[in-house]
Amino acid sequence: MKPTATLLIRNAEQVVTAENLSDPPGVKRWHTLRVIPRGAVACSADRIVAVGPTDEVMAQVDLAPNATVVDAVGRVVTPGLVDCHTHPVFAGSRLDEFEMRLQGRSYEEIAAVGGGIRATVRAVRGASEEELVRLALPRLDDFLALGTTTLEAKSGYGLSTESELRLLRAIRRLDAQHPIDLVPTFLGAHEIPDEYRDNRGAYLRIVTDEMLPAVRQEGLAEFCDVFCERGVYAVAEARAVLTRARDLGFGLKIHAEQLSHSGAARLAAELGAVSADHLDWCDEGDLEALQQAGVVPVVLPGAVFFLGKDRYAPARRMVDRGMPLAVSTDYNPGSSPTPSLPMAGTLACLRQGLLPAEALVAGTLGGAYALNREREIGTLEPGKQADVVVWKAQDYRELFYHFGVARAERVVKKGQIVWHTECEVRRRPPVPDVET
């Protein structure tokens, strides 16, 4: 019996599946794409049921009486993008710091005198949960219009138990209200707050003994992350946080080797983290340890670019080794204020040596691997969740070639068109506040 399609996208110039094609078996070939000319994707409810040439797909399915049919003539169709490292919930602005850096101050100098992350912390502590949700919703609209359908969202701008829980509750509400799926990550070890600058050990104990159990009790986060960096959290401190998080059942992530070589990548391998992110200062031994441990490397070229630095993570080497590379925006108010994963892909091509095919896979399947969701999202395959983007392009390489302008024509989330260029975002109905 044929499946009944409730959504059919047909006659596309290219359908790009981003499947992980392997030859020989078991070897990841991240430069390989399946590109189907005059292709089609059929969905039934929230699942993909057929992908292939239009004639073949139409022969494989029956159309539901009320099916939506999209003629994607002259368009490219890809999986929904997966942005696996972002900080989208915050208050305040860092515009002044942008100008200070243009005048010669470094990111590290600004942070040392109370700017950077701590400046955003002060703004977040003064914001209500309702305000945090209100500020974040239009940011999520921007992500959606740029093709992102799944977004990791970190806390880390509260740095107190009350404020961290407020951020994570806001993320939970945003996930319920917006079409994008948000994957919550606890990042209480993002910085040392002002009031504990002279007693960092006491704050570390609050993170391990108070914050992490409270987050786990409310089920507010799937992952735990730490900013392991000179002047922030040392390897021993990061190990204490992540070991405690692992014992409580969190998946592990780590900001590693961003501004200096700290040893964080080896720690990620030691603890079996899901991903190690940034990696601008990693070396060949780090890559070997990560690969042997099955840790996904996540590169964030937007942060390097926006901070005016010139040392990028060795993404070309990661691909050549067969590592399941992910590219992400690192969206945040200080070092990478862009929601554009296509723009991050352009930078990965121009500054890290990726080919467009590799950048696309890194922003779809690679991101799914970094969130433990590769069986559910990241490719266009029958049985997977129906997250699909129709782009105003005739060749997938245009997503990275026309830098800074790639926008989706239609975005499909779980089989429903939730964005197109002629309508507003179809948000989910607001969820009533829950007493906690």
KADALIN-V898411 format. One record per backbone hydrogen bond with DSSP energy under -1.0 kcal/mol. CO is the residue of the C=O (numbers start at 1). NH is the residue of the N-H. Records with the same first field share a line. If there is no record, write none. Layout:
# KADALIN-V898411
CO: NH / NH
This chain:
# KADALIN-V898411
3: 62
5: 64
6: 68
7: 43
8: 70
9: 41
10: 72
12: 39
14: 77
15: 36
17: 380
19: 21
24: 27
29: 32
34: 17
36: 15
38: 54
39: 12
40: 52
41: 9
42: 49 / 50
43: 6 / 7
44: 47
46: 386
47: 44
48: 383
50: 42
52: 40
53: 57
54: 58
55: 59
62: 5
64: 67
68: 8
70: 10
72: 75
75: 13 / 14
76: 391
77: 16
78: 389
81: 149 / 150
83: 152
85: 330
86: 154
94: 98
95: 99
96: 100
97: 101
98: 102
99: 103
100: 105
101: 104
106: 110
107: 111
108: 112
110: 115
111: 114
115: 118
116: 120
117: 121
118: 122
119: 123
120: 124
121: 125
124: 127
128: 132
129: 133
130: 134
131: 135
132: 136
133: 137
136: 140
137: 141
138: 142
139: 143
140: 144
141: 145
142: 146
143: 148
144: 147
145: 408
147: 81
149: 181
150: 83
151: 183
153: 185
160: 164
161: 165
162: 166
163: 167
164: 168
165: 169
166: 170
167: 171
168: 172
169: 173
170: 174
171: 175
172: 176
173: 177
174: 178
177: 428
181: 151
183: 153
184: 222 / 223
185: 155
186: 225
189: 227
193: 196
194: 197
196: 199
199: 203
200: 204
201: 205
202: 206
203: 207
204: 208
205: 209
206: 210 / 211
207: 212
210: 214
211: 215
212: 216
213: 217
214: 218
215: 220
222: 251
223: 186
224: 253
226: 228 / 255
227: 233
229: 232
234: 238
235: 239
236: 240
237: 241
238: 242
239: 243
240: 244
241: 245
242: 246
243: 247
244: 248
245: 250
246: 249
251: 224
252: 274 / 275
254: 277
255: 228
256: 279
257: 281
263: 267
264: 268
265: 269
266: 270
267: 271
268: 273
274: 296
276: 298
277: 256
279: 282
283: 287
284: 288
285: 289
286: 290
287: 291
288: 292
289: 293
290: 295
296: 276
297: 326
298: 278
299: 328
300: 303
301: 305
302: 306
303: 307
304: 309
305: 308
313: 315
314: 318
315: 319
316: 320
317: 321
318: 323
319: 322
323: 325
326: 299
331: 87
336: 332 / 338
340: 344
341: 345
342: 346
343: 347
344: 348
345: 349
346: 350
347: 351
348: 354
355: 359
356: 360
357: 361
358: 362
359: 363
361: 364 / 366
362: 327
363: 82
364: 368
365: 369
366: 370
368: 371 / 373
369: 372
373: 376 / 377
376: 385
381: 384
384: 48
385: 387
386: 415
387: 80
388: 412
389: 78
390: 409 / 410
391: 76 / 393
395: 398
396: 399
397: 400 / 401
398: 402
401: 403
402: 405
407: 392
409: 421
410: 390
411: 418 / 419
412: 388
413: 416
416: 413
418: 426
419: 411
420: 423
425: 427
